[in-house]
Amino acid sequence: MIDLARREVHLDGDSLNLTFKEFELLNYLVENGTRTVGRDELLEGLWRNAEEVPNERTIDVHIRRLRSKLGRLANTVRTVRGQGYRFYEHPEVIVWAAPEYSI
């Protein structure tokens, strides 16, 4: 389960210990799940307020670490060759977000 509201990810009853950036990356891919997201967009979206923007390979490292922590469900975060990364739905993965409140 990916709980976007609580910023938690659970796999087989265990809470995954994702870093802040790993969760941000997963969250960004989940929210844009209908399309492939390029490295440049990920850098701009996730490091927009950073003093120094890392290079594209930083994304690759975070993706590799995220996949490692996702274990048997690592294939939900896929590489689209020459384009970027994409989150693919899986029957065992539930994405939960708190309902938005309106005034």
C-alpha positions, 0 to 999 in steps of 0.5 A: 500500500502506498499511502500518499497522505501519510507518506508511508509505503507498506509491503507485506505488512512491513513499513518501508523505510524510504528516504524523503527523496525516494518517497517524493520520487515514488509520489511523483510517478504515482501522480503522473501514472498515466504517462512517462516522466522524463529525467529533466522533469523529475529534476525540475519537480523534485529539486526545484528549490535546491541550491544546486540541482544534481545531474540526471544520473542522480535520478537513476540512483534514486530509482535503483534504491527505490526499486531495491526497497520495493522488492518483489514489486519493483517492476511497478517503477519501470524505465521507458527507454530513451524517455524516462520512468513510469509507474505501472499499476499492479493488482497488489498495489493500493494507492491511497490519498486522503480525500480533498476537503473543500470549503 
